Amino acid sequence: MRALGRLCHEVREHEPLRKHVSFRIGGPADLLVVPRSREEVRAVASWLFAERVPFAVLGQGSNVLISDQGIRGIVLKIGKGLDRITLDGDRITAMAGAGLPHLARAAAGQGLAGLEFAAGIPASLGGAVVMNAGAHGHAMAEIVASARVLMPDGEHTMTPATLGYAYRTSVLQQRAAVVMEATLQLQRSTPDVVRRRTDEWLAHRAATQPIGPPSSGCIFRNPAGDHAGRLIDLAGGKGLQVGAAQVSEIHANYIVNTGEASAADVLALMHKVNALVAEKFGVELEPEIKLLGEFRVG
């Protein structure tokens, strides 16, 4: 605690993580470390790597489910102060804490196309790079030119080839790593055209996905050649509920928090949904959402 306090101005003990994730679910972190500058991120990450202290990285908190017991150890939150954007021709370089909707608006304002699909994704750039976030048939792998990443052996510039992108994944998910910034390669268009396409994607999202109640994005990965939401819907999963966690009536691959849902509620509901789909279609759905913390099996 003292060492981290010397490296970073904001260190919170026993911080409830539900305040930091879109699901509004989750117990406390032993320590939440919130760097506000590039220098603080480097200092904290270097110390964590050198001391071999395990840690989790949190951005805007979408696509994650935090256990009810929280996370033992350290959570590094990348957010405010780490969101600067730089424009250079048809490229945008942004720090890891920049939000995708903000980036999409900035790109549209400059007439740069390619980020429209991300306008409705409530994620930070760093998390999106790690998860290969996507929507509407597009993904970050299409536009990431490079990423600056802190690892135990130093700071590296990674390209799509070394990031090992595949559907909703990258090699960074299996490594101790902190994304510092990324450069996105976009295409020249006009502000009016890009804004119109962005508005169309946002309207489509509002019509087909739950917007009001807390959720964490798609729960399951799409199986090859199909859509998880379609299978869940046909298996009778829409509206299914455990505690205050409910399969959305709007999009069956979303679980919404209707009140005070627990992580245990969500996990039990995921198991029920998976059982329905397996029984009807013989398909085992894989989680897209990332589980953080300790989860009891069975």
Contacts in CASP RR format, 6 or more apart in sequence:
PFRMAT RR
TARGET T0000
AUTHOR 0000-0000-0000
METHOD contacts of the structure
MODEL  1
MRALGRLCHEVREHEPLRKHVSFRIGGPADLLVVPRSREEVRAVASWLFA
ERVPFAVLGQGSNVLISDQGIRGIVLKIGKGLDRITLDGDRITAMAGAGL
PHLARAAAGQGLAGLEFAAGIPASLGGAVVMNAGAHGHAMAEIVASARVL
MPDGEHTMTPATLGYAYRTSVLQQRAAVVMEATLQLQRSTPDVVRRRTDE
WLAHRAATQPIGPPSSGCIFRNPAGDHAGRLIDLAGGKGLQVGAAQVSEI
HANYIVNTGEASAADVLALMHKVNALVAEKFGVELEPEIKLLGEFRVG
1 11 0 8 1.000
1 13 0 8 1.000
1 31 0 8 1.000
3 47 0 8 1.000
4 11 0 8 1.000
4 31 0 8 1.000
4 33 0 8 1.000
4 44 0 8 1.000
4 47 0 8 1.000
4 74 0 8 1.000
5 11 0 8 1.000
7 40 0 8 1.000
7 43 0 8 1.000
7 44 0 8 1.000
7 47 0 8 1.000
8 33 0 8 1.000
8 34 0 8 1.000
8 35 0 8 1.000
8 36 0 8 1.000
8 40 0 8 1.000
8 43 0 8 1.000
8 44 0 8 1.000
9 36 0 8 1.000
9 40 0 8 1.000
10 33 0 8 1.000
10 34 0 8 1.000
10 35 0 8 1.000
10 36 0 8 1.000
11 31 0 8 1.000
11 32 0 8 1.000
11 33 0 8 1.000
11 34 0 8 1.000
12 29 0 8 1.000
12 31 0 8 1.000
12 32 0 8 1.000
12 34 0 8 1.000
13 30 0 8 1.000
13 31 0 8 1.000
14 28 0 8 1.000
14 29 0 8 1.000
14 30 0 8 1.000
15 28 0 8 1.000
15 29 0 8 1.000
15 31 0 8 1.000
15 32 0 8 1.000
15 75 0 8 1.000
16 26 0 8 1.000
16 27 0 8 1.000
16 28 0 8 1.000
17 26 0 8 1.000
17 27 0 8 1.000
17 28 0 8 1.000
17 29 0 8 1.000
17 32 0 8 1.000
17 58 0 8 1.000
17 66 0 8 1.000
17 70 0 8 1.000
17 71 0 8 1.000
17 75 0 8 1.000
18 24 0 8 1.000
18 25 0 8 1.000
18 26 0 8 1.000
18 27 0 8 1.000
18 66 0 8 1.000
20 32 0 8 1.000
20 58 0 8 1.000
20 61 0 8 1.000
20 77 0 8 1.000
21 58 0 8 1.000
21 61 0 8 1.000
21 62 0 8 1.000
21 64 0 8 1.000
21 66 0 8 1.000
21 216 0 8 1.000
22 60 0 8 1.000
22 61 0 8 1.000
22 62 0 8 1.000
22 122 0 8 1.000
22 214 0 8 1.000
22 215 0 8 1.000
22 216 0 8 1.000
22 217 0 8 1.000
23 64 0 8 1.000
23 65 0 8 1.000
23 66 0 8 1.000
23 214 0 8 1.000
23 215 0 8 1.000
23 216 0 8 1.000
23 257 0 8 1.000
23 261 0 8 1.000
23 266 0 8 1.000
24 214 0 8 1.000
24 257 0 8 1.000
25 65 0 8 1.000
25 66 0 8 1.000
25 68 0 8 1.000
25 214 0 8 1.000
25 257 0 8 1.000
25 261 0 8 1.000
25 262 0 8 1.000
25 263 0 8 1.000
25 266 0 8 1.000
26 65 0 8 1.000
26 66 0 8 1.000
26 67 0 8 1.000
26 68 0 8 1.000
26 70 0 8 1.000
26 262 0 8 1.000
26 263 0 8 1.000
27 66 0 8 1.000
27 67 0 8 1.000
27 68 0 8 1.000
27 69 0 8 1.000
27 70 0 8 1.000
27 71 0 8 1.000
28 70 0 8 1.000
28 71 0 8 1.000
29 70 0 8 1.000
29 71 0 8 1.000
29 73 0 8 1.000
29 74 0 8 1.000
29 75 0 8 1.000
30 71 0 8 1.000
30 72 0 8 1.000
30 73 0 8 1.000
30 74 0 8 1.000
31 73 0 8 1.000
31 74 0 8 1.000
31 75 0 8 1.000
32 74 0 8 1.000
32 75 0 8 1.000
32 77 0 8 1.000
33 44 0 8 1.000
33 74 0 8 1.000
33 75 0 8 1.000
33 76 0 8 1.000
33 77 0 8 1.000
34 77 0 8 1.000
34 79 0 8 1.000
35 41 0 8 1.000
35 43 0 8 1.000
35 44 0 8 1.000
35 76 0 8 1.000
35 77 0 8 1.000
35 78 0 8 1.000
35 82 0 8 1.000
36 80 0 8 1.000
36 81 0 8 1.000
36 82 0 8 1.000
37 81 0 8 1.000
37 82 0 8 1.000
38 82 0 8 1.000
38 95 0 8 1.000
38 180 0 8 1.000
41 76 0 8 1.000
41 78 0 8 1.000
41 82 0 8 1.000
41 150 0 8 1.000
41 178 0 8 1.000
41 180 0 8 1.000
42 150 0 8 1.000
42 155 0 8 1.000
42 180 0 8 1.000
44 76 0 8 1.000
45 76 0 8 1.000
45 150 0 8 1.000
45 178 0 8 1.000
46 150 0 8 1.000
47 53 0 8 1.000
48 55 0 8 1.000
48 74 0 8 1.000
48 76 0 8 1.000
49 150 0 8 1.000
49 151 0 8 1.000
49 152 0 8 1.000
49 176 0 8 1.000
53 73 0 8 1.000
53 74 0 8 1.000
54 73 0 8 1.000
54 74 0 8 1.000
55 73 0 8 1.000
55 74 0 8 1.000
55 75 0 8 1.000
55 76 0 8 1.000
56 71 0 8 1.000
56 74 0 8 1.000
56 75 0 8 1.000
56 76 0 8 1.000
56 292 0 8 1.000
56 293 0 8 1.000
57 75 0 8 1.000
57 76 0 8 1.000
57 77 0 8 1.000
57 78 0 8 1.000
57 127 0 8 1.000
57 130 0 8 1.000
57 178 0 8 1.000
58 64 0 8 1.000
58 75 0 8 1.000
58 76 0 8 1.000
58 77 0 8 1.000
58 78 0 8 1.000
59 77 0 8 1.000
59 78 0 8 1.000
59 79 0 8 1.000
59 96 0 8 1.000
59 97 0 8 1.000
59 123 0 8 1.000
59 124 0 8 1.000
59 126 0 8 1.000
59 127 0 8 1.000
60 79 0 8 1.000
60 97 0 8 1.000
60 99 0 8 1.000
60 122 0 8 1.000
60 123 0 8 1.000
60 124 0 8 1.000
61 123 0 8 1.000
61 124 0 8 1.000
61 216 0 8 1.000
62 121 0 8 1.000
62 122 0 8 1.000
62 123 0 8 1.000
62 216 0 8 1.000
62 217 0 8 1.000
63 123 0 8 1.000
63 131 0 8 1.000
63 133 0 8 1.000
63 216 0 8 1.000
63 217 0 8 1.000
63 218 0 8 1.000
63 288 0 8 1.000
63 289 0 8 1.000
63 290 0 8 1.000
64 216 0 8 1.000
64 289 0 8 1.000
64 290 0 8 1.000
64 291 0 8 1.000
64 292 0 8 1.000
65 216 0 8 1.000
65 263 0 8 1.000
65 266 0 8 1.000
65 267 0 8 1.000
65 289 0 8 1.000
65 290 0 8 1.000
65 291 0 8 1.000
65 292 0 8 1.000
66 263 0 8 1.000
66 292 0 8 1.000
66 293 0 8 1.000
67 263 0 8 1.000
67 291 0 8 1.000
67 292 0 8 1.000
67 293 0 8 1.000
67 294 0 8 1.000
67 295 0 8 1.000
68 262 0 8 1.000
68 263 0 8 1.000
68 264 0 8 1.000
69 293 0 8 1.000
69 294 0 8 1.000
70 292 0 8 1.000
70 293 0 8 1.000
70 294 0 8 1.000
71 292 0 8 1.000
71 293 0 8 1.000
72 293 0 8 1.000
72 294 0 8 1.000
76 178 0 8 1.000
78 96 0 8 1.000
78 97 0 8 1.000
78 124 0 8 1.000
78 126 0 8 1.000
78 178 0 8 1.000
78 179 0 8 1.000
79 96 0 8 1.000
79 97 0 8 1.000
79 124 0 8 1.000
80 97 0 8 1.000
81 95 0 8 1.000
81 97 0 8 1.000
82 95 0 8 1.000
82 96 0 8 1.000
82 97 0 8 1.000
82 98 0 8 1.000
83 94 0 8 1.000
83 95 0 8 1.000
83 97 0 8 1.000
83 98 0 8 1.000
83 99 0 8 1.000
83 102 0 8 1.000
83 124 0 8 1.000
84 94 0 8 1.000
84 95 0 8 1.000
84 98 0 8 1.000
85 92 0 8 1.000
85 93 0 8 1.000
85 94 0 8 1.000
85 95 0 8 1.000
85 98 0 8 1.000
85 102 0 8 1.000
85 103 0 8 1.000
85 106 0 8 1.000
86 92 0 8 1.000
86 93 0 8 1.000
86 94 0 8 1.000
87 106 0 8 1.000
87 110 0 8 1.000
90 112 0 8 1.000
90 185 0 8 1.000
90 186 0 8 1.000
90 187 0 8 1.000
90 188 0 8 1.000
91 145 0 8 1.000
91 183 0 8 1.000
91 184 0 8 1.000
91 185 0 8 1.000
91 186 0 8 1.000
92 103 0 8 1.000
92 106 0 8 1.000
92 107 0 8 1.000
92 112 0 8 1.000
92 115 0 8 1.000
92 183 0 8 1.000
92 184 0 8 1.000
92 186 0 8 1.000
93 181 0 8 1.000
93 182 0 8 1.000
93 183 0 8 1.000
93 184 0 8 1.000
94 103 0 8 1.000
94 125 0 8 1.000
94 181 0 8 1.000
94 182 0 8 1.000
94 184 0 8 1.000
95 125 0 8 1.000
95 180 0 8 1.000
95 181 0 8 1.000
96 124 0 8 1.000
96 125 0 8 1.000
96 126 0 8 1.000
96 127 0 8 1.000
96 129 0 8 1.000
96 178 0 8 1.000
96 179 0 8 1.000
96 180 0 8 1.000
96 181 0 8 1.000
96 182 0 8 1.000
97 124 0 8 1.000
97 125 0 8 1.000
97 126 0 8 1.000
98 124 0 8 1.000
98 125 0 8 1.000
99 123 0 8 1.000
99 124 0 8 1.000
99 125 0 8 1.000
100 115 0 8 1.000
100 118 0 8 1.000
100 119 0 8 1.000
100 120 0 8 1.000
100 121 0 8 1.000
100 122 0 8 1.000
100 123 0 8 1.000
100 124 0 8 1.000
100 125 0 8 1.000
100 128 0 8 1.000
100 133 0 8 1.000
101 118 0 8 1.000
101 119 0 8 1.000
101 120 0 8 1.000
101 121 0 8 1.000
101 122 0 8 1.000
103 115 0 8 1.000
103 118 0 8 1.000
103 125 0 8 1.000
103 184 0 8 1.000
104 115 0 8 1.000
104 116 0 8 1.000
104 118 0 8 1.000
104 119 0 8 1.000
104 120 0 8 1.000
104 198 0 8 1.000
105 119 0 8 1.000
105 198 0 8 1.000
107 113 0 8 1.000
107 114 0 8 1.000
107 115 0 8 1.000
107 184 0 8 1.000
107 186 0 8 1.000
107 194 0 8 1.000
108 115 0 8 1.000
108 116 0 8 1.000
108 119 0 8 1.000
108 191 0 8 1.000
108 194 0 8 1.000
108 195 0 8 1.000
108 198 0 8 1.000
109 191 0 8 1.000
109 194 0 8 1.000
109 195 0 8 1.000
110 191 0 8 1.000
111 188 0 8 1.000
111 189 0 8 1.000
111 190 0 8 1.000
111 191 0 8 1.000
111 193 0 8 1.000
111 194 0 8 1.000
112 186 0 8 1.000
112 187 0 8 1.000
112 188 0 8 1.000
112 189 0 8 1.000
112 194 0 8 1.000
113 186 0 8 1.000
113 187 0 8 1.000
113 188 0 8 1.000
113 189 0 8 1.000
113 193 0 8 1.000
113 194 0 8 1.000
113 197 0 8 1.000
114 138 0 8 1.000
114 142 0 8 1.000
114 143 0 8 1.000
114 186 0 8 1.000
114 187 0 8 1.000
114 194 0 8 1.000
115 143 0 8 1.000
115 184 0 8 1.000
115 186 0 8 1.000
116 194 0 8 1.000
116 197 0 8 1.000
116 198 0 8 1.000
116 200 0 8 1.000
116 201 0 8 1.000
117 134 0 8 1.000
117 135 0 8 1.000
117 136 0 8 1.000
117 137 0 8 1.000
117 138 0 8 1.000
117 201 0 8 1.000
118 128 0 8 1.000
118 133 0 8 1.000
118 134 0 8 1.000
118 135 0 8 1.000
118 138 0 8 1.000
118 140 0 8 1.000
119 198 0 8 1.000
119 201 0 8 1.000
119 202 0 8 1.000
120 135 0 8 1.000
120 201 0 8 1.000
120 202 0 8 1.000
120 205 0 8 1.000
121 128 0 8 1.000
121 133 0 8 1.000
121 134 0 8 1.000
121 135 0 8 1.000
123 131 0 8 1.000
123 133 0 8 1.000
125 179 0 8 1.000
125 181 0 8 1.000
125 182 0 8 1.000
126 147 0 8 1.000
126 179 0 8 1.000
126 182 0 8 1.000
127 133 0 8 1.000
127 179 0 8 1.000
128 134 0 8 1.000
128 140 0 8 1.000
129 140 0 8 1.000
129 144 0 8 1.000
129 147 0 8 1.000
129 163 0 8 1.000
129 170 0 8 1.000
129 172 0 8 1.000
129 179 0 8 1.000
129 182 0 8 1.000
130 170 0 8 1.000
130 172 0 8 1.000
130 173 0 8 1.000
130 177 0 8 1.000
130 179 0 8 1.000
131 140 0 8 1.000
131 168 0 8 1.000
131 169 0 8 1.000
131 170 0 8 1.000
131 173 0 8 1.000
131 290 0 8 1.000
132 139 0 8 1.000
132 140 0 8 1.000
132 141 0 8 1.000
132 165 0 8 1.000
132 166 0 8 1.000
132 167 0 8 1.000
132 168 0 8 1.000
132 169 0 8 1.000
132 170 0 8 1.000
133 139 0 8 1.000
133 140 0 8 1.000
133 168 0 8 1.000
134 140 0 8 1.000
134 168 0 8 1.000
135 201 0 8 1.000
135 205 0 8 1.000
136 201 0 8 1.000
136 204 0 8 1.000
139 165 0 8 1.000
139 167 0 8 1.000
139 168 0 8 1.000
140 165 0 8 1.000
141 160 0 8 1.000
141 163 0 8 1.000
141 165 0 8 1.000
143 184 0 8 1.000
143 185 0 8 1.000
143 186 0 8 1.000
144 160 0 8 1.000
144 163 0 8 1.000
144 165 0 8 1.000
144 182 0 8 1.000
144 183 0 8 1.000
144 184 0 8 1.000
144 185 0 8 1.000
145 159 0 8 1.000
145 160 0 8 1.000
145 182 0 8 1.000
145 183 0 8 1.000
145 184 0 8 1.000
145 185 0 8 1.000
146 157 0 8 1.000
146 158 0 8 1.000
146 159 0 8 1.000
146 182 0 8 1.000
146 183 0 8 1.000
147 157 0 8 1.000
147 158 0 8 1.000
147 163 0 8 1.000
147 179 0 8 1.000
147 180 0 8 1.000
147 181 0 8 1.000
147 182 0 8 1.000
147 183 0 8 1.000
148 155 0 8 1.000
148 156 0 8 1.000
148 157 0 8 1.000
148 158 0 8 1.000
148 179 0 8 1.000
148 180 0 8 1.000
148 181 0 8 1.000
148 182 0 8 1.000
149 155 0 8 1.000
149 156 0 8 1.000
149 157 0 8 1.000
149 158 0 8 1.000
149 172 0 8 1.000
149 177 0 8 1.000
149 178 0 8 1.000
149 179 0 8 1.000
149 180 0 8 1.000
150 177 0 8 1.000
150 178 0 8 1.000
150 179 0 8 1.000
150 180 0 8 1.000
151 175 0 8 1.000
151 176 0 8 1.000
151 177 0 8 1.000
152 176 0 8 1.000
155 180 0 8 1.000
162 171 0 8 1.000
163 170 0 8 1.000
163 171 0 8 1.000
163 172 0 8 1.000
164 170 0 8 1.000
164 171 0 8 1.000
167 221 0 8 1.000
167 222 0 8 1.000
168 221 0 8 1.000
168 288 0 8 1.000
172 179 0 8 1.000
205 211 0 8 1.000
208 250 0 8 1.000
208 251 0 8 1.000
209 217 0 8 1.000
209 248 0 8 1.000
209 250 0 8 1.000
209 251 0 8 1.000
209 254 0 8 1.000
210 248 0 8 1.000
210 250 0 8 1.000
210 251 0 8 1.000
210 254 0 8 1.000
210 256 0 8 1.000
212 256 0 8 1.000
213 256 0 8 1.000
213 257 0 8 1.000
213 258 0 8 1.000
213 259 0 8 1.000
214 256 0 8 1.000
214 257 0 8 1.000
215 248 0 8 1.000
215 254 0 8 1.000
215 255 0 8 1.000
215 256 0 8 1.000
215 257 0 8 1.000
216 255 0 8 1.000
216 289 0 8 1.000
217 254 0 8 1.000
217 288 0 8 1.000
217 289 0 8 1.000
218 228 0 8 1.000
218 253 0 8 1.000
218 254 0 8 1.000
218 288 0 8 1.000
218 289 0 8 1.000
219 228 0 8 1.000
219 253 0 8 1.000
219 254 0 8 1.000
219 255 0 8 1.000
219 270 0 8 1.000
219 273 0 8 1.000
219 287 0 8 1.000
219 288 0 8 1.000
219 289 0 8 1.000
220 228 0 8 1.000
220 229 0 8 1.000
220 232 0 8 1.000
220 253 0 8 1.000
220 270 0 8 1.000
220 273 0 8 1.000
220 274 0 8 1.000
220 285 0 8 1.000
220 286 0 8 1.000
220 287 0 8 1.000
220 288 0 8 1.000
221 228 0 8 1.000
221 285 0 8 1.000
221 286 0 8 1.000
221 287 0 8 1.000
221 288 0 8 1.000
222 228 0 8 1.000
223 231 0 8 1.000
223 283 0 8 1.000
223 285 0 8 1.000
223 286 0 8 1.000
226 283 0 8 1.000
227 253 0 8 1.000
228 252 0 8 1.000
228 253 0 8 1.000
228 277 0 8 1.000
228 285 0 8 1.000
229 251 0 8 1.000
229 252 0 8 1.000
229 253 0 8 1.000
230 252 0 8 1.000
231 277 0 8 1.000
231 280 0 8 1.000
231 281 0 8 1.000
231 283 0 8 1.000
231 285 0 8 1.000
232 238 0 8 1.000
232 247 0 8 1.000
232 252 0 8 1.000
232 253 0 8 1.000
232 273 0 8 1.000
232 276 0 8 1.000
232 277 0 8 1.000
232 285 0 8 1.000
233 252 0 8 1.000
234 280 0 8 1.000
234 281 0 8 1.000
235 273 0 8 1.000
235 276 0 8 1.000
235 277 0 8 1.000
235 279 0 8 1.000
235 280 0 8 1.000
235 281 0 8 1.000
236 276 0 8 1.000
237 247 0 8 1.000
237 252 0 8 1.000
237 273 0 8 1.000
237 276 0 8 1.000
238 247 0 8 1.000
238 248 0 8 1.000
238 249 0 8 1.000
238 252 0 8 1.000
239 246 0 8 1.000
239 247 0 8 1.000
239 248 0 8 1.000
239 249 0 8 1.000
240 246 0 8 1.000
240 247 0 8 1.000
240 269 0 8 1.000
240 272 0 8 1.000
240 273 0 8 1.000
240 276 0 8 1.000
241 247 0 8 1.000
241 258 0 8 1.000
241 269 0 8 1.000
242 265 0 8 1.000
242 266 0 8 1.000
242 268 0 8 1.000
242 269 0 8 1.000
242 272 0 8 1.000
243 261 0 8 1.000
243 262 0 8 1.000
243 265 0 8 1.000
244 257 0 8 1.000
244 258 0 8 1.000
244 259 0 8 1.000
244 260 0 8 1.000
244 261 0 8 1.000
244 262 0 8 1.000
244 265 0 8 1.000
245 255 0 8 1.000
245 256 0 8 1.000
245 257 0 8 1.000
245 258 0 8 1.000
245 261 0 8 1.000
245 262 0 8 1.000
245 265 0 8 1.000
245 266 0 8 1.000
245 268 0 8 1.000
245 269 0 8 1.000
246 255 0 8 1.000
246 256 0 8 1.000
246 258 0 8 1.000
246 269 0 8 1.000
247 254 0 8 1.000
247 255 0 8 1.000
247 269 0 8 1.000
247 273 0 8 1.000
248 254 0 8 1.000
248 255 0 8 1.000
248 256 0 8 1.000
255 266 0 8 1.000
255 269 0 8 1.000
255 270 0 8 1.000
257 266 0 8 1.000
263 295 0 8 1.000
267 291 0 8 1.000
267 295 0 8 1.000
270 287 0 8 1.000
273 285 0 8 1.000
274 284 0 8 1.000
274 285 0 8 1.000
277 283 0 8 1.000
277 284 0 8 1.000
277 285 0 8 1.000
278 284 0 8 1.000
278 285 0 8 1.000
END
